[in-house]
Amino acid sequence: MAKGDASDGAAASGASPFAPPVKRSVTIAGHQTAISLEPIFWQALRDAAAEAELPINALIARIDVTRMAADDPPNLASAIRCWLFARVRTQDSPPG
């Protein structure tokens, strides 16, 4: 599971959303990898995992599988940011 630190809640607590990336170690399919994301994206990822009732590593693994199916797969951090953005756009879209 991703390890937290004091900067994780910076965006949620009203601090600048332009905080620098924070590197976390996650385990995907039994392998550890490091991912650097800005705190606002770590928080959005935690929120999405909680909503899906999944551990954050499981959600990252799902995003990774989808990423690898792309014709020209982006790096994992970019894929996570794009997945989160698409998720928000879908939630904000009017039905129909």
C-alpha positions as CSV (number, residue, x, y, z in Angstrom):
1,M,0.0,0.0,0.0
2,A,1.2,3.5,-0.7
3,K,2.8,5.2,2.3
4,G,1.5,8.6,3.4
5,D,3.3,11.7,4.5
6,A,2.4,15.2,5.7
7,S,2.2,16.6,2.2
8,D,-0.6,14.1,1.1
9,G,-3.4,16.3,2.4
10,A,-2.0,19.6,1.2
11,A,-4.6,20.1,-1.6
12,A,-7.4,18.8,0.5
13,S,-6.6,21.1,3.4
14,G,-6.6,24.2,1.2
15,A,-2.9,24.4,0.5
16,S,-1.8,25.0,-3.1
17,P,-2.8,22.3,-5.6
18,F,0.6,23.0,-7.3
19,A,2.7,21.0,-4.8
20,P,5.6,19.0,-6.3
21,P,5.3,15.3,-7.0
22,V,5.6,12.8,-4.1
23,K,7.2,9.4,-4.8
24,R,5.5,6.3,-3.4
25,S,6.4,2.7,-3.6
26,V,3.5,0.4,-4.6
27,T,3.2,-3.3,-5.3
28,I,1.7,-4.4,-8.6
29,A,1.4,-8.1,-9.4
30,G,4.0,-8.9,-6.7
31,H,6.5,-6.3,-8.0
32,Q,7.4,-3.1,-6.3
33,T,7.6,0.1,-8.4
34,A,7.9,3.7,-7.5
35,I,5.3,6.2,-8.8
36,S,5.7,10.0,-8.5
37,L,2.4,12.0,-8.4
38,E,1.4,15.3,-7.1
39,P,-0.5,15.2,-3.8
40,I,-3.8,16.1,-5.4
41,F,-3.5,13.0,-7.6
42,W,-2.6,10.8,-4.7
43,Q,-5.7,12.0,-2.9
44,A,-7.9,11.5,-5.9
45,L,-6.5,8.0,-6.3
46,R,-7.2,7.2,-2.7
47,D,-10.8,8.5,-3.1
48,A,-11.3,6.4,-6.2
49,A,-10.0,3.3,-4.5
50,A,-12.2,3.9,-1.5
51,E,-15.2,4.4,-3.8
52,A,-14.5,1.2,-5.6
53,E,-13.8,-0.6,-2.3
54,L,-10.3,-1.6,-3.4
55,P,-6.9,-1.2,-2.0
56,I,-5.0,1.5,-3.8
57,N,-2.5,-1.0,-5.2
58,A,-5.4,-3.0,-6.7
59,L,-6.7,0.1,-8.4
60,I,-3.3,1.0,-9.7
61,A,-2.9,-2.6,-11.0
62,R,-6.2,-2.2,-12.9
63,I,-5.1,1.1,-14.4
64,D,-1.8,-0.5,-15.4
65,V,-3.5,-3.4,-17.2
66,T,-5.6,-0.8,-19.2
67,R,-2.5,1.2,-19.9
68,M,-0.6,-1.7,-21.3
69,A,-3.4,-2.5,-23.7
70,A,-2.9,0.9,-25.4
71,D,-1.1,1.0,-28.8
72,D,1.6,3.3,-27.3
73,P,1.4,2.9,-23.5
74,P,2.3,6.0,-21.5
75,N,4.3,5.7,-18.3
76,L,2.3,4.6,-15.3
77,A,2.1,8.0,-13.6
78,S,0.8,9.6,-16.8
79,A,-1.8,6.8,-17.2
80,I,-3.0,7.3,-13.6
81,R,-3.4,11.1,-14.1
82,C,-5.3,10.5,-17.4
83,W,-7.5,7.8,-15.8
84,L,-8.3,10.1,-12.9
85,F,-9.1,13.0,-15.3
86,A,-11.3,10.7,-17.5
87,R,-13.1,9.5,-14.3
88,V,-13.9,13.1,-13.3
89,R,-15.1,14.0,-16.8
90,T,-17.4,11.0,-16.8
91,Q,-18.8,11.9,-13.4
92,D,-19.4,15.5,-14.5
93,S,-21.1,14.6,-17.8
94,P,-24.8,14.9,-17.9
95,P,-26.7,11.6,-18.4
96,G,-27.7,10.7,-21.9
